[in-house]
Amino acid sequence: MTALVTIGLHHYLVVASLLFVLGLLTVATRRNAVAILMGVELILNAASLNFVAFSKYAHGGVAGQVFSLFIILLAAAEAVIALAIVLAIFRNFKNVDVFATTTLRE
Amino acid sequence: MQALHNFNAATVVFYLLAALAVASALGVALSRNILHSAFSLLGTLAGVAGLYFLLGADFVAVVQLLVYVGGILVLILFAVLLTREITDIRISNLSVSLLGGVPAALLLLGLVTHICLHAPFASTAPATAPTVHRLGDALLREYALPFEIASVVLLMALVGAMVIARRAVKEEARSAVDNPEAPPTDGVGAGAGGAR
């Protein structure tokens, strides 16, 4: 009971692993490229949450938060590029279903 | 009873925020409508921002709200609306093999959670002070090089996105210009060319 009531590092780790697994499920099972991108954002959020939690409970400094900021920055850059690519795919294939865009496989 | 005495506001807020984040993530993963997925992502991002506040990471929380909710989410919504007709949005978010995916995800969740709960992590007394000052110091001293590289990465992403998106626009525009003028080339087109 005490373990559930007193919030510690492990609570945040469990939440982050839930987010990570759901993001991975999204990436693995979605067919829409934009939805896959949302899964990637979930995974990055989980990693970032872990960084901040460790920064508070295990490190005490501010280093984890710096890395979390870098993760947010890279997520922004990644989203911009990926959405530009998705728009280009949509112009070429009239579709963003990843099963329809298999030109390289054929 | 001893445990219930420690049941304070922070615990309640943590569980609320965690529930919001995880429930919204479930929506992202399982909703059949991609717009619902996108709006569920809003809940997850806001919940994670709240968890940052709870962890004492005020600056990171505000950045999360500004960049993710204000920037990335709007970008994703734009992409959803640009790449889909509204009419077939109900089936716009198909999934493959949830039958295989969900058990695999649950297995991975068990593994990761087991490792998280049983690994002996070092722990210090958590300090909660405003972090903006220390973050600024760290970014400009210890992490000055990654900070500068990050700005270059952002610039490259900006230019790259414009190049990728513009090339397609330009080709479309060129074909649109070429095709309508193709039939009357000998008539109006030649006359216009001569006038110029």
Boltz contact constraints between the chains, C-beta under 6 A:
constraints:
  - contact:
      token1: [A, 1]
      token2: [B, 3]
      max_distance: 6.0
  - contact:
      token1: [A, 2]
      token2: [B, 3]
      max_distance: 6.0
  - contact:
      token1: [A, 5]
      token2: [B, 3]
      max_distance: 6.0
  - contact:
      token1: [A, 5]
      token2: [B, 6]
      max_distance: 6.0
  - contact:
      token1: [A, 5]
      token2: [B, 7]
      max_distance: 6.0
  - contact:
      token1: [A, 5]
      token2: [B, 11]
      max_distance: 6.0
  - contact:
      token1: [A, 6]
      token2: [B, 6]
      max_distance: 6.0
  - contact:
      token1: [A, 7]
      token2: [B, 11]
      max_distance: 6.0
  - contact:
      token1: [A, 7]
      token2: [B, 14]
      max_distance: 6.0
  - contact:
      token1: [A, 10]
      token2: [B, 117]
      max_distance: 6.0
  - contact:
      token1: [A, 13]
      token2: [B, 116]
      max_distance: 6.0
  - contact:
      token1: [A, 14]
      token2: [B, 113]
      max_distance: 6.0
  - contact:
      token1: [A, 15]
      token2: [B, 18]
      max_distance: 6.0
  - contact:
      token1: [A, 17]
      token2: [B, 112]
      max_distance: 6.0
  - contact:
      token1: [A, 17]
      token2: [B, 113]
      max_distance: 6.0
  - contact:
      token1: [A, 17]
      token2: [B, 116]
      max_distance: 6.0
  - contact:
      token1: [A, 18]
      token2: [B, 22]
      max_distance: 6.0
  - contact:
      token1: [A, 19]
      token2: [B, 25]
      max_distance: 6.0
  - contact:
      token1: [A, 21]
      token2: [B, 105]
      max_distance: 6.0
  - contact:
      token1: [A, 21]
      token2: [B, 108]
      max_distance: 6.0
  - contact:
      token1: [A, 21]
      token2: [B, 109]
      max_distance: 6.0
  - contact:
      token1: [A, 22]
      token2: [B, 25]
      max_distance: 6.0
  - contact:
      token1: [A, 22]
      token2: [B, 29]
      max_distance: 6.0
  - contact:
      token1: [A, 25]
      token2: [B, 29]
      max_distance: 6.0
  - contact:
      token1: [A, 25]
      token2: [B, 101]
      max_distance: 6.0
  - contact:
      token1: [A, 25]
      token2: [B, 105]
      max_distance: 6.0
  - contact:
      token1: [A, 26]
      token2: [B, 28]
      max_distance: 6.0
  - contact:
      token1: [A, 26]
      token2: [B, 29]
      max_distance: 6.0
  - contact:
      token1: [A, 28]
      token2: [B, 101]
      max_distance: 6.0
  - contact:
      token1: [A, 29]
      token2: [B, 95]
      max_distance: 6.0
  - contact:
      token1: [A, 29]
      token2: [B, 96]
      max_distance: 6.0
  - contact:
      token1: [A, 29]
      token2: [B, 98]
      max_distance: 6.0
  - contact:
      token1: [A, 29]
      token2: [B, 101]
      max_distance: 6.0
  - contact:
      token1: [A, 30]
      token2: [B, 95]
      max_distance: 6.0
  - contact:
      token1: [A, 31]
      token2: [B, 94]
      max_distance: 6.0
  - contact:
      token1: [A, 32]
      token2: [B, 34]
      max_distance: 6.0
  - contact:
      token1: [A, 32]
      token2: [B, 93]
      max_distance: 6.0
  - contact:
      token1: [A, 34]
      token2: [B, 79]
      max_distance: 6.0
  - contact:
      token1: [A, 34]
      token2: [B, 80]
      max_distance: 6.0
  - contact:
      token1: [A, 35]
      token2: [B, 34]
      max_distance: 6.0
  - contact:
      token1: [A, 35]
      token2: [B, 37]
      max_distance: 6.0
  - contact:
      token1: [A, 35]
      token2: [B, 93]
      max_distance: 6.0
  - contact:
      token1: [A, 38]
      token2: [B, 28]
      max_distance: 6.0
  - contact:
      token1: [A, 38]
      token2: [B, 37]
      max_distance: 6.0
  - contact:
      token1: [A, 38]
      token2: [B, 41]
      max_distance: 6.0
  - contact:
      token1: [A, 42]
      token2: [B, 25]
      max_distance: 6.0
  - contact:
      token1: [A, 45]
      token2: [B, 48]
      max_distance: 6.0
  - contact:
      token1: [A, 49]
      token2: [B, 48]
      max_distance: 6.0
  - contact:
      token1: [A, 52]
      token2: [B, 52]
      max_distance: 6.0
  - contact:
      token1: [A, 52]
      token2: [B, 55]
      max_distance: 6.0
  - contact:
      token1: [A, 52]
      token2: [B, 57]
      max_distance: 6.0
  - contact:
      token1: [A, 56]
      token2: [B, 55]
      max_distance: 6.0
  - contact:
      token1: [A, 56]
      token2: [B, 56]
      max_distance: 6.0
  - contact:
      token1: [A, 56]
      token2: [B, 126]
      max_distance: 6.0
  - contact:
      token1: [A, 57]
      token2: [B, 123]
      max_distance: 6.0
  - contact:
      token1: [A, 57]
      token2: [B, 126]
      max_distance: 6.0
  - contact:
      token1: [A, 58]
      token2: [B, 121]
      max_distance: 6.0
  - contact:
      token1: [A, 58]
      token2: [B, 122]
      max_distance: 6.0
  - contact:
      token1: [A, 58]
      token2: [B, 123]
      max_distance: 6.0
  - contact:
      token1: [A, 60]
      token2: [B, 124]
      max_distance: 6.0
  - contact:
      token1: [A, 62]
      token2: [B, 131]
      max_distance: 6.0
  - contact:
      token1: [A, 62]
      token2: [B, 134]
      max_distance: 6.0
  - contact:
      token1: [A, 62]
      token2: [B, 135]
      max_distance: 6.0
  - contact:
      token1: [A, 62]
      token2: [B, 138]
      max_distance: 6.0
  - contact:
      token1: [A, 65]
      token2: [B, 57]
      max_distance: 6.0
  - contact:
      token1: [A, 65]
      token2: [B, 60]
      max_distance: 6.0
  - contact:
      token1: [A, 66]
      token2: [B, 138]
      max_distance: 6.0
  - contact:
      token1: [A, 66]
      token2: [B, 143]
      max_distance: 6.0
  - contact:
      token1: [A, 68]
      token2: [B, 60]
      max_distance: 6.0
  - contact:
      token1: [A, 72]
      token2: [B, 63]
      max_distance: 6.0
  - contact:
      token1: [A, 72]
      token2: [B, 67]
      max_distance: 6.0
  - contact:
      token1: [A, 73]
      token2: [B, 150]
      max_distance: 6.0
  - contact:
      token1: [A, 76]
      token2: [B, 67]
      max_distance: 6.0
  - contact:
      token1: [A, 76]
      token2: [B, 72]
      max_distance: 6.0
  - contact:
      token1: [A, 77]
      token2: [B, 153]
      max_distance: 6.0
  - contact:
      token1: [A, 77]
      token2: [B, 154]
      max_distance: 6.0
  - contact:
      token1: [A, 77]
      token2: [B, 157]
      max_distance: 6.0
  - contact:
      token1: [A, 79]
      token2: [B, 72]
      max_distance: 6.0
  - contact:
      token1: [A, 79]
      token2: [B, 75]
      max_distance: 6.0
  - contact:
      token1: [A, 80]
      token2: [B, 157]
      max_distance: 6.0
  - contact:
      token1: [A, 80]
      token2: [B, 161]
      max_distance: 6.0
  - contact:
      token1: [A, 81]
      token2: [B, 157]
      max_distance: 6.0
  - contact:
      token1: [A, 81]
      token2: [B, 160]
      max_distance: 6.0
  - contact:
      token1: [A, 81]
      token2: [B, 161]
      max_distance: 6.0
  - contact:
      token1: [A, 83]
      token2: [B, 75]
      max_distance: 6.0
  - contact:
      token1: [A, 83]
      token2: [B, 79]
      max_distance: 6.0
  - contact:
      token1: [A, 84]
      token2: [B, 161]
      max_distance: 6.0
  - contact:
      token1: [A, 84]
      token2: [B, 164]
      max_distance: 6.0
  - contact:
      token1: [A, 84]
      token2: [B, 165]
      max_distance: 6.0
  - contact:
      token1: [A, 86]
      token2: [B, 79]
      max_distance: 6.0
  - contact:
      token1: [A, 87]
      token2: [B, 165]
      max_distance: 6.0
  - contact:
      token1: [A, 88]
      token2: [B, 164]
      max_distance: 6.0
  - contact:
      token1: [A, 88]
      token2: [B, 168]
      max_distance: 6.0
  - contact:
      token1: [A, 90]
      token2: [B, 83]
      max_distance: 6.0
  - contact:
      token1: [A, 91]
      token2: [B, 168]
      max_distance: 6.0
  - contact:
      token1: [A, 96]
      token2: [B, 83]
      max_distance: 6.0
